[in-house]
Amino acid sequence: MTNQEEKIFTKPFLLVFGALIFSALVMYALMSTVTEYATSLGSTATVAGLVSGMYIFGGLCSRMYSGNALERIGWKKTAYIFMSIHFISCLLYFIVNDVTLLIIVRFIHGIGFGATANAIITIASSVLPKKRFGEAFGYLMLATTLAVGLGPYISGLLYDAVGPQGCFLAASIFSGLALLFISQVDVSENDPVNNDVVKEENSYSTFEKIFEKGAIPVSLFTALTSLGYVSILSFYRLYAVEVNLTGIFSWFFIIYMIVLIASRPVAGKIQDRHGDLIICVVGIVAQSIGLLLIAVYPSTITVVICAVCAALGFGTLNSACTTIVTRNTPPNRRSYAVSTFYIFCDATMGFGPALLGIFVTAGSGYAPVYFISAIITFLALPICLYALKTTKPQLT
């Protein structure tokens, strides 16, 4: 392995990073303002929530297809098709004038995003250095971390200054830039359509055309930790008012983003040098503790601790476990592994709030949501130990 092959910040890496951050900016910029736009069109809060969630549901549907598409149609062609859907959907927001049309556009937009994200991650697996894969993937996933913080901030400024049309214009520009960046990445050597060895799609069962069996255990325990994260994302504003901590809770995701930016590259190095177990166990335990603290003793310090623990938990695990399922899967099944991973996480993120909402009562308030989330997160630990015991690196 030469020094050139060991470099992380190469031109292909920067191009994939650009594609990922701009596509993620579209998601987080619109997610933070589309509910407000829906209510301005006359929808109820419940319908506005449906408008937001329809994006995730569309993404879930396309992820179920994208693994097969990436192998059958090819990485670049699949990326072009779904990134074009992603871009055109951004333009469709300009002509939406009622909630029904908005729901339809959100679903179509989600279809574009789900397969787009899978294509970008799959393409990334071929351009990142193999012996520094965990570290490189940690840097790559900083793109989504930055989008989490910058997307809502940018869209909020635009919505207040020029209204929803400004948000739609920004989303269109971001989506177009993502398409431009990915078009410049050369994956001809690894793209399945150019590789005669990888031509086994017709022999796959229906299950195998959607899921990669070997990726399911890792995807399952990551999905359980994502339930803890979505409990914060969905209910923190309501809980903050309930416990009179709106000030510190408003800083939650800023703290989360800062810790994640600092910790992900370090976690990637630890993962490469010392294995997956230490990163995953620390992440699960940390998130469980953070959720438990704000459930039983909500205060300024426990909110800060929970933000740090959430970054070390789902924030770091999302990157680390994507690395695991990508690295530990044969090349011809890698796109299916990525698809499987995000299907599990999307399903939890999409349906988790409704499940957790069951535990909210007039008497108990929102504290049980975080207590139950802490327990569910901790239940990921035995699955994690089993999953990592039965997987072996196969990255080539």
Protein Blocks (a to p, Z undefined) as FASTA:
>chain_A
ZZklmpmblfklmmmmmmmmmmmmmmmmmmmmmmmmmmmnopafklmmmmmmmmmmmmmm
mmmmmmmmmmmnopklmmmmmmmmmmmmmmmmmmgcbfklmmmmmmmmmmmmmmmmmmmm
mmmmmmpcfklmmmmmmmmmmmmmmmmmmmmmmmmmmmmmnojmlmmmmmmmmmmmmmmm
mmmpccklmmmklmmklocklmpcfklmmbcfklmmmmmmmmmmmmmmmmmmmmmmmmmm
mnopmkmmmmmmmmmmmmmmmmmmmmmmmmmmnojklmmmmmmmmmmmmmmmmmmmgcfk
lmmmmmmmmmmmmmmmmmmmmmmmmmmpcfklmmmmmmmmmmmmmmmmmmmmmmmmmmpc
fklmmmlmmmmmmmmmmmmmmmmmmmmmmpccfbZZ
